[in-house]
Amino acid sequence: MEARLVDERDTLWESTTTDFRVFLMDGHYVSAFDLDAVTLDEVEAWASYNALPGVRVSIALRTTNIAGQLGLVWLRGQPV
């Protein structure tokens, strides 16, 4: 990992809410849910409330690339 000091004003836009995909994994069984226009805090709260004990949770940011193709940016947990 590399950390470097940056100017926090170098971005041209930002969003206070975005779209996520949450995976709940119980053994070999996977459930995926899309949560739209929410914050990461809201997604984590939703996942904590809906995941039964022993269920693994993975959270990804849902976004599109320059070609408009849907993709995921993993934020918590592992890809399924």
N, C-alpha and C positions, 0 to 999 in steps of 0.2 A: 504494500500500500504506500502511496505517496501523498503527503499533505502539503499544500502550499497556500500561502496567504494570497487572498484575492480582494479586488475591489467589489464590494457588494452591490455597487451601482452599475455593474457591467451588463446586466440583463435588460432586454427590451420589452418584455412582457411577463406577466405572472397570472396565476389563477388561484383563487382561494378554495375552489372545489374542483374535483376531477372524477374520473370514472375508474373503478377498480374491479378486479375479479378475485373472489375469495374461494379457496379450495378447502373443503373439509374432508380429511382422509381417515378412514377407519379400516385398517388392514388393507385389503385390496379394493374396497369400495370408496369411490370418490364422488363427492357432490360439488358442483361449481355454481357460484352465484355471482351475478353482476350487480354491483351497487353503483348507482349513477349520481353525479353531482353531490358528492359527499367529501368530507375531510378524512384524512388518515385516522384521526382520533375516533371518528364515528364508525369507520370500518372496523377498527380494532375492538370497539365496544360491541358492535354487532356480532363479530366473530366470537368474542368471549361469551356472549349471551347464548348463541346458537350452537356452539360446539359442546358436545357431551364430554364428560371426563374421558381421557385417553385418546381423543380425536386430535389428529395433527392439523394445524392450520397453516396455510400458505396464502400470502397476499401479494397481488401483482397490480401495478398500475396498468390500465388498459389504454392504449394509445394507437395512433396510426403513423406510419412512416411517410416519407415524401410521395410515395406512389399510392398512398391511401390504403395500404394493407394493414389490417388489424394485427397488433402485436402486444406482448406483455413485457413489462419491466419488473423483475422480481424484487420485492421490498422486504419480505419476511418469509421464512421457510424455504422450501426447495421446490423446484419445478416438478410437476407430476408427469 
